[in-house]
Amino acid sequence: DARRCWSILRDNTQNLTKPSDPFNFYVHRACKTDDSAAPPGCDSLMVLVPCSSLVRKENLALLSREDALSGYSQQFNKDFVDLVRNAVFFRLSVLEGLQDLKNSILDEVVETPSTYANYYNVGAGVPFGLSHGLGQLSIARPGAESPDQDNLLFVGASSRPGNGVPLVLIGAKAVAKKAIQKLERMS
């Protein structure tokens, strides 16, 4: 059913057991509108598979950053990534021209929540900031002004008004105005 398709990977990575298990994913073909997205005669696809964030482990908090990230990367290990990857190829193979996609790849990048935790130092490997529980939506997100530090302002996906490019840009504009006002008051 539709609910299971959206939750199979987000709720528990152990739910996927074979490539034919249904789950939803997004596909973006940048070359359709931007010829510069791939070399001439080639194409590019981006596949986004919604998945769970990293499960925080108390024992990893006591380790060095490198060792902790190594431990967290096991939550999305090679076997699991290969299972998801093969499931995506299986699902795309029913489309004309994509039957042999797996064997046509010239370059591939795979990112997981542990990749985001490593590259961007984001907790739980969540690239869009705070998770989307009801306690972190809209007004419940942290505001732009620090409650403790007068000269500290926050902007981005984890603060109000929220995540997504339009909301982050609206937040950035508001924070820039606040910063200018604070600087003017100081001078």
TIRO-2110 file (N, C-alpha, C; in Angstrom, 1 decimal):
// TIRO-2110
0.8, -1.2, 0.0, N, 1, A
0.0, 0.0, 0.0, CA, 1, A
0.9, 1.3, 0.0, C, 1, A
0.3, 2.4, -0.3, N, 2, A
1.0, 3.6, -0.4, CA, 2, A
1.8, 4.0, 0.9, C, 2, A
1.1, 3.8, 2.0, N, 3, A
1.8, 4.2, 3.3, CA, 3, A
3.1, 3.3, 3.5, C, 3, A
3.0, 2.0, 3.2, N, 4, A
4.2, 1.2, 3.3, CA, 4, A
5.3, 1.6, 2.3, C, 4, A
4.9, 2.0, 1.1, N, 5, A
5.9, 2.5, 0.1, CA, 5, A
6.7, 3.7, 0.6, C, 5, A
6.0, 4.6, 1.4, N, 6, A
6.8, 5.7, 1.9, CA, 6, A
7.5, 5.4, 3.1, C, 6, A
7.1, 4.4, 3.9, N, 7, A
7.8, 4.2, 5.2, CA, 7, A
8.8, 3.1, 5.2, C, 7, A
8.8, 2.3, 4.1, N, 8, A
9.7, 1.1, 4.2, CA, 8, A
11.1, 1.4, 4.5, C, 8, A
11.7, 2.5, 4.0, N, 9, A
13.1, 2.8, 4.2, CA, 9, A
13.2, 3.9, 5.3, C, 9, A
12.2, 4.8, 5.4, N, 10, A
12.3, 5.9, 6.4, CA, 10, A
12.2, 5.4, 7.8, C, 10, A
11.3, 4.4, 8.1, N, 11, A
11.0, 4.0, 9.4, CA, 11, A
12.0, 3.0, 9.9, C, 11, A
12.5, 2.1, 9.1, N, 12, A
13.4, 1.1, 9.5, CA, 12, A
14.1, 0.5, 8.3, C, 12, A
15.4, 0.7, 8.2, N, 13, A
16.2, 0.2, 7.1, CA, 13, A
16.1, -1.3, 6.9, C, 13, A
15.7, -2.0, 7.9, N, 14, A
15.6, -3.5, 7.9, CA, 14, A
14.4, -3.9, 7.1, C, 14, A
13.5, -3.0, 6.8, N, 15, A
12.2, -3.4, 6.1, CA, 15, A
12.5, -3.9, 4.7, C, 15, A
13.5, -3.4, 4.1, N, 16, A
13.8, -3.8, 2.7, CA, 16, A
14.6, -5.1, 2.7, C, 16, A
14.0, -6.1, 2.1, N, 17, A
14.7, -7.4, 2.1, CA, 17, A
15.1, -7.9, 0.7, C, 17, A
14.4, -7.4, -0.3, N, 18, A
14.7, -7.8, -1.7, CA, 18, A
14.4, -6.7, -2.7, C, 18, A
15.1, -6.7, -3.8, N, 19, A
14.9, -5.6, -4.8, CA, 19, A
13.5, -5.3, -5.2, C, 19, A
12.6, -6.3, -5.2, N, 20, A
11.2, -6.1, -5.6, CA, 20, A
10.3, -5.5, -4.5, C, 20, A
10.8, -5.3, -3.3, N, 21, A
10.0, -4.6, -2.3, CA, 21, A
9.7, -3.2, -2.8, C, 21, A
8.5, -2.8, -2.7, N, 22, A
8.1, -1.5, -3.2, CA, 22, A
8.5, -0.4, -2.2, C, 22, A
9.1, 0.7, -2.7, N, 23, A
9.4, 1.9, -1.9, CA, 23, A
9.5, 3.1, -2.9, C, 23, A
9.2, 4.2, -2.4, N, 24, A
9.1, 5.4, -3.3, CA, 24, A
10.5, 6.1, -3.3, C, 24, A
10.8, 6.7, -4.4, N, 25, A
12.1, 7.4, -4.6, CA, 25, A
11.8, 8.5, -5.7, C, 25, A
12.7, 9.5, -5.7, N, 26, A
12.6, 10.6, -6.6, CA, 26, A
13.7, 10.4, -7.7, C, 26, A
13.4, 10.8, -8.9, N, 27, A
14.4, 10.8, -10.0, CA, 27, A
14.4, 12.1, -10.6, C, 27, A
15.6, 12.7, -10.8, N, 28, A
15.7, 14.0, -11.5, CA, 28, A
16.7, 13.8, -12.7, C, 28, A
16.2, 14.2, -13.9, N, 29, A
17.1, 14.1, -15.1, CA, 29, A
17.4, 15.5, -15.5, C, 29, A
18.6, 16.0, -15.0, N, 30, A
19.0, 17.4, -15.2, CA, 30, A
19.2, 17.7, -16.7, C, 30, A
19.7, 16.8, -17.4, N, 31, A
20.0, 17.0, -18.8, CA, 31, A
18.8, 17.3, -19.7, C, 31, A
17.6, 17.0, -19.2, N, 32, A
16.4, 17.3, -20.0, CA, 32, A
16.3, 18.8, -20.2, C, 32, A
16.7, 19.6, -19.2, N, 33, A
16.6, 21.0, -19.3, CA, 33, A
17.9, 21.8, -19.2, C, 33, A
19.0, 21.0, -19.0, N, 34, A
20.3, 21.7, -18.8, CA, 34, A
21.4, 20.8, -19.5, C, 34, A
21.8, 21.2, -20.7, N, 35, A
22.7, 20.4, -21.5, CA, 35, A
24.1, 20.3, -20.8, C, 35, A
24.4, 21.2, -19.9, N, 36, A
25.7, 21.2, -19.2, CA, 36, A
25.8, 20.2, -18.1, C, 36, A
24.7, 19.5, -17.8, N, 37, A
24.7, 18.6, -16.6, CA, 37, A
25.4, 17.3, -16.9, C, 37, A
25.8, 17.1, -18.1, N, 38, A
26.6, 15.9, -18.4, CA, 38, A
27.4, 16.2, -19.7, C, 38, A
28.5, 15.4, -19.9, N, 39, A
29.2, 15.6, -21.1, CA, 39, A
28.4, 15.3, -22.4, C, 39, A
28.8, 15.9, -23.5, N, 40, A
28.0, 15.6, -24.8, CA, 40, A
27.8, 14.1, -25.0, C, 40, A
26.6, 13.8, -25.4, N, 41, A
26.3, 12.4, -25.7, CA, 41, A
25.9, 11.6, -24.5, C, 41, A
26.0, 12.2, -23.3, N, 42, A
25.7, 11.5, -22.1, CA, 42, A
24.5, 12.1, -21.4, C, 42, A
24.1, 11.5, -20.4, N, 43, A
22.9, 11.9, -19.6, CA, 43, A
23.2, 11.9, -18.1, C, 43, A
22.4, 12.5, -17.3, N, 44, A
22.6, 12.4, -15.9, CA, 44, A
21.3, 12.2, -15.2, C, 44, A
21.4, 11.3, -14.2, N, 45, A
20.2, 11.1, -13.3, CA, 45, A
20.6, 11.2, -11.9, C, 45, A
19.7, 11.8, -11.1, N, 46, A
19.9, 11.9, -9.7, CA, 46, A
18.7, 11.1, -9.1, C, 46, A
19.0, 10.2, -8.2, N, 47, A
18.0, 9.4, -7.5, CA, 47, A
18.1, 9.7, -6.0, C, 47, A
17.0, 10.1, -5.5, N, 48, A
16.9, 10.4, -4.0, CA, 48, A
16.0, 9.4, -3.4, C, 48, A
16.5, 8.6, -2.5, N, 49, A
15.7, 7.6, -1.8, CA, 49, A
15.5, 8.1, -0.3, C, 49, A
14.2, 8.4, 0.0, N, 50, A
14.0, 8.8, 1.4, CA, 50, A
14.3, 7.7, 2.4, C, 50, A
15.1, 8.0, 3.4, N, 51, A
15.5, 7.0, 4.4, CA, 51, A
15.5, 7.6, 5.8, C, 51, A
15.8, 6.7, 6.7, N, 52, A
15.8, 7.2, 8.1, CA, 52, A
17.1, 8.0, 8.3, C, 52, A
17.1, 8.7, 9.4, N, 53, A
18.3, 9.4, 9.8, CA, 53, A
19.1, 8.4, 10.6, C, 53, A
20.3, 8.8, 11.0, N, 54, A
21.2, 7.9, 11.8, CA, 54, A
20.6, 7.8, 13.2, C, 54, A
20.6, 6.6, 13.7, N, 55, A
20.2, 6.3, 15.1, CA, 55, A
21.4, 6.6, 16.0, C, 55, A
21.2, 7.6, 16.9, N, 56, A
22.2, 8.0, 17.8, CA, 56, A
22.5, 6.9, 18.8, C, 56, A
23.8, 6.6, 19.0, N, 57, A
24.3, 5.6, 19.9, CA, 57, A
25.2, 6.2, 21.0, C, 57, A
24.8, 6.0, 22.2, N, 58, A
25.5, 6.6, 23.3, CA, 58, A
27.0, 6.1, 23.3, C, 58, A
27.3, 4.9, 23.0, N, 59, A
28.7, 4.4, 23.0, CA, 59, A
29.5, 5.1, 22.0, C, 59, A
28.9, 5.6, 20.9, N, 60, A
29.7, 6.2, 19.8, CA, 60, A
30.0, 7.7, 20.3, C, 60, A
29.3, 8.3, 21.1, N, 61, A
29.5, 9.6, 21.6, CA, 61, A
30.8, 9.8, 22.3, C, 61, A
31.3, 8.7, 22.9, N, 62, A
32.6, 8.7, 23.6, CA, 62, A
33.8, 8.5, 22.8, C, 62, A
33.6, 8.2, 21.5, N, 63, A
34.7, 7.9, 20.6, CA, 63, A
35.2, 9.2, 19.9, C, 63, A
36.4, 9.1, 19.2, N, 64, A
36.8, 10.2, 18.4, CA, 64, A
35.8, 10.4, 17.3, C, 64, A
35.9, 11.5, 16.7, N, 65, A
34.9, 11.8, 15.6, CA, 65, A
35.1, 10.8, 14.5, C, 65, A
36.3, 10.4, 14.1, N, 66, A
36.5, 9.5, 13.0, CA, 66, A
35.9, 8.1, 13.4, C, 66, A
36.2, 7.6, 14.6, N, 67, A
35.7, 6.3, 15.0, CA, 67, A
34.1, 6.4, 15.1, C, 67, A
33.6, 7.5, 15.6, N, 68, A
32.1, 7.6, 15.7, CA, 68, A
31.5, 7.5, 14.3, C, 68, A
32.1, 8.3, 13.4, N, 69, A
31.5, 8.3, 12.0, CA, 69, A
31.6, 6.9, 11.4, C, 69, A
32.7, 6.2, 11.7, N, 70, A
32.9, 4.8, 11.2, CA, 70, A
31.8, 3.9, 11.7, C, 70, A
31.5, 4.1, 13.0, N, 71, A
30.4, 3.3, 13.6, CA, 71, A
29.0, 3.6, 13.0, C, 71, A
28.8, 4.9, 12.8, N, 72, A
27.5, 5.4, 12.3, CA, 72, A
27.4, 4.9, 10.8, C, 72, A
28.5, 4.8, 10.1, N, 73, A
28.4, 4.4, 8.7, CA, 73, A
27.9, 3.0, 8.5, C, 73, A
28.0, 2.2, 9.6, N, 74, A
27.5, 0.8, 9.5, CA, 74, A
26.0, 0.7, 9.5, C, 74, A
25.3, 1.8, 9.9, N, 75, A
23.9, 1.8, 9.8, CA, 75, A
23.4, 1.8, 8.3, C, 75, A
24.3, 2.3, 7.4, N, 76, A
24.0, 2.3, 6.0, CA, 76, A
25.2, 1.7, 5.3, C, 76, A
25.5, 0.4, 5.6, N, 77, A
26.7, -0.3, 5.1, CA, 77, A
26.5, -0.6, 3.7, C, 77, A
27.6, -1.1, 3.1, N, 78, A
27.7, -1.4, 1.7, CA, 78, A
26.6, -2.4, 1.3, C, 78, A
26.3, -3.4, 2.1, N, 79, A
25.3, -4.4, 1.7, CA, 79, A
23.9, -3.8, 1.6, C, 79, A
23.6, -2.9, 2.5, N, 80, A
22.3, -2.2, 2.5, CA, 80, A
22.3, -1.2, 1.3, C, 80, A
23.3, -0.5, 1.1, N, 81, A
23.3, 0.5, -0.1, CA, 81, A
23.2, -0.3, -1.4, C, 81, A
23.9, -1.4, -1.5, N, 82, A
23.8, -2.3, -2.7, CA, 82, A
22.3, -2.8, -2.9, C, 82, A
21.7, -3.2, -1.8, N, 83, A
20.3, -3.7, -1.9, CA, 83, A
19.4, -2.6, -2.4, C, 83, A
19.5, -1.4, -1.8, N, 84, A
18.7, -0.2, -2.3, CA, 84, A
19.0, 0.1, -3.7, C, 84, A
20.3, 0.2, -4.0, N, 85, A
20.7, 0.5, -5.4, CA, 85, A
20.1, -0.5, -6.4, C, 85, A
20.3, -1.8, -6.1, N, 86, A
19.7, -2.8, -7.0, CA, 86, A
18.2, -2.7, -7.1, C, 86, A
17.5, -2.3, -6.0, N, 87, A
16.1, -2.2, -6.0, CA, 87, A
15.7, -1.0, -7.0, C, 87, A
16.5, 0.1, -6.9, N, 88, A
16.2, 1.2, -7.8, CA, 88, A
16.4, 0.8, -9.3, C, 88, A
17.5, 0.1, -9.6, N, 89, A
17.7, -0.4, -10.9, CA, 89, A
16.6, -1.3, -11.4, C, 89, A
16.2, -2.2, -10.5, N, 90, A
15.1, -3.1, -10.8, CA, 90, A
13.8, -2.4, -11.2, C, 90, A
13.5, -1.3, -10.4, N, 91, A
12.3, -0.6, -10.7, CA, 91, A
12.4, 0.3, -12.0, C, 91, A
13.6, 0.9, -12.2, N, 92, A
13.8, 1.7, -13.4, CA, 92, A
13.9, 0.8, -14.7, C, 92, A
14.3, -0.4, -14.5, N, 93, A
14.5, -1.3, -15.7, CA, 93, A
13.2, -1.5, -16.5, C, 93, A
12.0, -1.2, -16.0, N, 94, A
10.8, -1.4, -16.7, CA, 94, A
10.6, -0.2, -17.7, C, 94, A
11.4, 0.8, -17.6, N, 95, A
11.2, 2.0, -18.5, CA, 95, A
12.0, 1.8, -19.7, C, 95, A
11.5, 2.2, -20.8, N, 96, A
12.2, 2.1, -22.1, CA, 96, A
13.4, 2.9, -22.1, C, 96, A
14.5, 2.3, -22.5, N, 97, A
15.8, 3.0, -22.5, CA, 97, A
16.6, 2.8, -21.2, C, 97, A
16.0, 2.3, -20.2, N, 98, A
16.7, 2.2, -18.9, CA, 98, A
16.9, 0.7, -18.5, C, 98, A
16.6, -0.2, -19.4, N, 99, A
16.7, -1.6, -19.1, CA, 99, A
18.1, -2.0, -18.6, C, 99, A
19.1, -1.4, -19.2, N, 100, A
20.5, -1.7, -18.9, CA, 100, A
21.3, -0.5, -18.3, C, 100, A
20.5, 0.3, -17.6, N, 101, A
21.1, 1.5, -16.9, CA, 101, A
22.3, 1.1, -16.0, C, 101, A
22.2, 0.1, -15.3, N, 102, A
23.2, -0.3, -14.3, CA, 102, A
24.6, -0.5, -15.0, C, 102, A
24.6, -1.0, -16.2, N, 103, A
25.8, -1.2, -17.0, CA, 103, A
26.3, 0.0, -17.8, C, 103, A
25.5, 1.1, -17.8, N, 104, A
25.8, 2.3, -18.6, CA, 104, A
26.4, 3.4, -17.8, C, 104, A
26.6, 3.2, -16.5, N, 105, A
27.0, 4.3, -15.6, CA, 105, A
28.5, 4.5, -15.8, C, 105, A
28.9, 5.8, -16.0, N, 106, A
30.3, 6.2, -16.2, CA, 106, A
30.8, 6.7, -14.8, C, 106, A
29.9, 7.4, -14.0, N, 107, A
30.4, 7.9, -12.8, CA, 107, A
29.2, 7.9, -11.8, C, 107, A
29.4, 7.6, -10.6, N, 108, A
28.3, 7.4, -9.6, CA, 108, A
28.8, 7.9, -8.2, C, 108, A
27.9, 8.7, -7.6, N, 109, A
28.2, 9.1, -6.2, CA, 109, A
27.0, 8.7, -5.4, C, 109, A
27.3, 8.0, -4.2, N, 110, A
26.3, 7.6, -3.3, CA, 110, A
26.5, 8.3, -2.0, C, 110, A
25.5, 9.0, -1.6, N, 111, A
25.5, 9.7, -0.3, CA, 111, A
24.5, 9.1, 0.7, C, 111, A
24.9, 8.9, 1.9, N, 112, A
24.0, 8.4, 3.0, CA, 112, A
23.9, 9.4, 4.1, C, 112, A
23.1, 9.2, 5.1, N, 113, A
23.1, 10.0, 6.3, CA, 113, A
24.5, 10.1, 6.9, C, 113, A
25.2, 9.1, 6.9, N, 114, A
26.6, 9.1, 7.5, CA, 114, A
27.5, 10.0, 6.7, C, 114, A
27.3, 10.1, 5.4, N, 115, A
28.1, 11.0, 4.5, CA, 115, A
27.8, 12.4, 4.9, C, 115, A
26.5, 12.7, 5.1, N, 116, A
26.1, 14.1, 5.5, CA, 116, A
26.7, 14.4, 6.9, C, 116, A
26.6, 13.5, 7.8, N, 117, A
27.2, 13.7, 9.1, CA, 117, A
28.7, 14.0, 9.0, C, 117, A
29.4, 13.4, 8.1, N, 118, A
30.8, 13.6, 8.0, CA, 118, A
31.1, 14.9, 7.3, C, 118, A
30.5, 15.1, 6.1, N, 119, A
30.8, 16.3, 5.3, CA, 119, A
30.3, 17.6, 5.9, C, 119, A
29.1, 17.6, 6.5, N, 120, A
28.5, 18.8, 7.0, CA, 120, A
28.4, 18.9, 8.5, C, 120, A
28.9, 17.9, 9.2, N, 121, A
28.8, 17.9, 10.6, CA, 121, A
27.4, 18.1, 11.1, C, 121, A
26.4, 17.5, 10.5, N, 122, A
25.0, 17.6, 10.9, CA, 122, A
24.6, 16.4, 11.7, C, 122, A
24.0, 16.6, 12.9, N, 123, A
23.6, 15.6, 13.8, CA, 123, A
22.6, 14.6, 13.1, C, 123, A
22.8, 13.4, 13.3, N, 124, A
22.0, 12.3, 12.7, CA, 124, A
22.0, 12.2, 11.2, C, 124, A
22.9, 13.0, 10.6, N, 125, A
23.1, 12.9, 9.1, CA, 125, A
21.9, 13.4, 8.4, C, 125, A
21.1, 14.4, 9.0, N, 126, A
19.9, 14.9, 8.4, CA, 126, A
20.3, 16.1, 7.6, C, 126, A
20.3, 16.0, 6.2, N, 127, A
20.7, 17.2, 5.4, CA, 127, A
19.8, 18.4, 5.4, C, 127, A
18.6, 18.2, 5.8, N, 128, A
17.7, 19.3, 5.8, CA, 128, A
17.4, 19.9, 7.2, C, 128, A
18.4, 19.7, 8.1, N, 129, A
18.2, 20.3, 9.5, CA, 129, A
17.4, 19.4, 10.4, C, 129, A
16.7, 20.0, 11.3, N, 130, A
15.9, 19.3, 12.2, CA, 130, A
14.9, 18.3, 11.5, C, 130, A
14.6, 17.2, 12.2, N, 131, A
13.7, 16.3, 11.6, CA, 131, A
12.3, 16.9, 11.5, C, 131, A
11.4, 16.2, 10.9, N, 132, A
10.1, 16.8, 10.7, CA, 132, A
9.0, 16.3, 11.6, C, 132, A
9.3, 16.1, 12.9, N, 133, A
8.3, 15.7, 13.9, CA, 133, A
7.5, 17.0, 14.2, C, 133, A
6.3, 16.8, 14.7, N, 134, A
5.4, 17.9, 15.0, CA, 134, A
6.0, 18.9, 15.9, C, 134, A
6.9, 18.5, 16.8, N, 135, A
7.6, 19.4, 17.7, CA, 135, A
8.7, 20.2, 17.1, C, 135, A
8.9, 20.1, 15.8, N, 136, A
9.9, 20.9, 15.1, CA, 136, A
9.4, 21.5, 13.9, C, 136, A
8.1, 21.7, 13.8, N, 137, A
7.5, 22.4, 12.6, CA, 137, A
7.2, 23.8, 12.9, C, 137, A
7.3, 24.6, 11.9, N, 138, A
6.9, 26.0, 12.0, CA, 138, A
7.4, 26.8, 13.2, C, 138, A
6.4, 27.2, 14.0, N, 139, A
6.8, 28.1, 15.2, CA, 139, A
7.6, 27.4, 16.2, C, 139, A
7.5, 26.0, 16.2, N, 140, A
8.3, 25.3, 17.2, CA, 140, A
9.8, 25.2, 16.9, C, 140, A
10.2, 25.6, 15.7, N, 141, A
11.6, 25.6, 15.3, CA, 141, A
12.3, 26.7, 16.1, C, 141, A
13.6, 26.6, 16.3, N, 142, A
14.3, 27.8, 17.0, CA, 142, A
14.1, 29.0, 16.1, C, 142, A
14.0, 30.1, 16.8, N, 143, A
13.9, 31.4, 16.1, CA, 143, A
15.2, 31.9, 15.7, C, 143, A
15.2, 33.1, 15.0, N, 144, A
16.5, 33.6, 14.5, CA, 144, A
17.4, 34.2, 15.5, C, 144, A
16.9, 34.6, 16.7, N, 145, A
17.7, 35.2, 17.7, CA, 145, A
18.0, 34.3, 18.8, C, 145, A
19.3, 34.3, 19.2, N, 146, A
19.7, 33.4, 20.3, CA, 146, A
19.1, 33.9, 21.6, C, 146, A
18.5, 33.0, 22.4, N, 147, A
18.0, 33.5, 23.7, CA, 147, A
19.1, 33.8, 24.7, C, 147, A
20.3, 33.4, 24.4, N, 148, A
21.4, 33.5, 25.4, CA, 148, A
22.5, 34.5, 25.0, C, 148, A
22.7, 34.7, 23.7, N, 149, A
23.7, 35.6, 23.2, CA, 149, A
23.1, 36.7, 22.3, C, 149, A
23.3, 37.9, 22.7, N, 150, A
22.6, 39.0, 22.0, CA, 150, A
23.1, 39.2, 20.6, C, 150, A
24.4, 38.9, 20.3, N, 151, A
24.9, 39.1, 19.0, CA, 151, A
25.0, 37.8, 18.1, C, 151, A
24.1, 36.8, 18.5, N, 152, A
24.1, 35.6, 17.7, CA, 152, A
22.8, 35.4, 17.0, C, 152, A
22.8, 35.2, 15.7, N, 153, A
21.6, 35.0, 14.9, CA, 153, A
21.7, 33.7, 14.2, C, 153, A
20.6, 33.0, 14.0, N, 154, A
20.5, 31.7, 13.3, CA, 154, A
19.7, 31.9, 12.0, C, 154, A
20.2, 31.2, 11.0, N, 155, A
19.5, 31.1, 9.7, CA, 155, A
19.8, 29.7, 9.1, C, 155, A
18.9, 29.2, 8.4, N, 156, A
19.1, 27.9, 7.7, CA, 156, A
17.9, 27.0, 8.0, C, 156, A
18.0, 25.8, 7.5, N, 157, A
16.9, 24.8, 7.5, CA, 157, A
16.5, 24.4, 8.9, C, 157, A
17.3, 24.6, 9.9, N, 158, A
17.0, 24.2, 11.3, CA, 158, A
16.3, 25.3, 12.1, C, 158, A
16.2, 26.5, 11.5, N, 159, A
15.6, 27.6, 12.2, CA, 159, A
14.3, 28.0, 11.5, C, 159, A
13.6, 28.9, 12.1, N, 160, A
12.4, 29.4, 11.4, CA, 160, A
12.8, 30.3, 10.2, C, 160, A
12.1, 30.3, 9.2, N, 161, A
10.8, 29.7, 9.0, CA, 161, A
10.8, 28.2, 8.6, C, 161, A
12.0, 27.6, 8.3, N, 162, A
12.0, 26.2, 8.1, CA, 162, A
12.9, 25.8, 6.9, C, 162, A
12.8, 24.5, 6.5, N, 163, A
13.7, 24.0, 5.5, CA, 163, A
13.1, 24.2, 4.1, C, 163, A
14.0, 23.9, 3.1, N, 164, A
13.6, 24.1, 1.7, CA, 164, A
14.2, 25.5, 1.3, C, 164, A
14.6, 25.5, 0.0, N, 165, A
15.3, 26.7, -0.5, CA, 165, A
14.5, 28.0, -0.3, C, 165, A
13.2, 28.0, -0.7, N, 166, A
12.4, 29.3, -0.5, CA, 166, A
12.4, 29.7, 1.0, C, 166, A
12.1, 28.8, 1.9, N, 167, A
12.0, 29.2, 3.3, CA, 167, A
13.4, 29.6, 3.9, C, 167, A
14.4, 29.0, 3.5, N, 168, A
15.8, 29.4, 3.9, CA, 168, A
16.1, 30.7, 3.4, C, 168, A
15.8, 31.0, 2.2, N, 169, A
16.1, 32.4, 1.6, CA, 169, A
15.2, 33.5, 2.3, C, 169, A
14.0, 33.2, 2.6, N, 170, A
13.2, 34.1, 3.4, CA, 170, A
13.8, 34.4, 4.7, C, 170, A
14.2, 33.3, 5.4, N, 171, A
14.9, 33.4, 6.7, CA, 171, A
16.2, 34.2, 6.6, C, 171, A
17.0, 34.0, 5.5, N, 172, A
18.2, 34.7, 5.4, CA, 172, A
18.0, 36.2, 5.2, C, 172, A
17.0, 36.5, 4.4, N, 173, A
16.6, 37.9, 4.2, CA, 173, A
16.3, 38.6, 5.6, C, 173, A
15.4, 37.9, 6.3, N, 174, A
15.0, 38.4, 7.6, CA, 174, A
16.2, 38.6, 8.6, C, 174, A
17.1, 37.6, 8.6, N, 175, A
18.2, 37.6, 9.5, CA, 175, A
19.2, 38.7, 9.1, C, 175, A
19.4, 38.9, 7.8, N, 176, A
20.2, 40.0, 7.3, CA, 176, A
19.7, 41.4, 7.8, C, 176, A
18.4, 41.5, 7.7, N, 177, A
17.8, 42.8, 8.2, CA, 177, A
18.0, 43.0, 9.7, C, 177, A
17.9, 41.9, 10.5, N, 178, A
18.1, 41.9, 11.9, CA, 178, A
19.5, 42.3, 12.2, C, 178, A
20.5, 41.7, 11.4, N, 179, A
21.9, 41.9, 11.7, CA, 179, A
22.2, 43.4, 11.4, C, 179, A
21.7, 43.9, 10.3, N, 180, A
21.9, 45.3, 10.0, CA, 180, A
21.4, 46.2, 11.1, C, 180, A
20.2, 45.9, 11.6, N, 181, A
19.6, 46.7, 12.7, CA, 181, A
20.5, 46.6, 13.9, C, 181, A
21.0, 45.5, 14.3, N, 182, A
21.8, 45.3, 15.5, CA, 182, A
23.1, 46.1, 15.3, C, 182, A
23.7, 46.0, 14.1, N, 183, A
24.9, 46.8, 13.8, CA, 183, A
24.7, 48.3, 13.9, C, 183, A
23.6, 48.7, 13.4, N, 184, A
23.2, 50.2, 13.4, CA, 184, A
23.1, 50.6, 14.8, C, 184, A
22.5, 49.8, 15.7, N, 185, A
22.3, 50.2, 17.1, CA, 185, A
23.6, 50.2, 17.8, C, 185, A
24.6, 49.4, 17.4, N, 186, A
25.9, 49.4, 18.1, CA, 186, A
26.7, 50.6, 17.7, C, 186, A
26.5, 51.2, 16.6, N, 187, A
27.4, 52.3, 16.1, CA, 187, A
26.8, 53.7, 16.5, C, 187, A
END
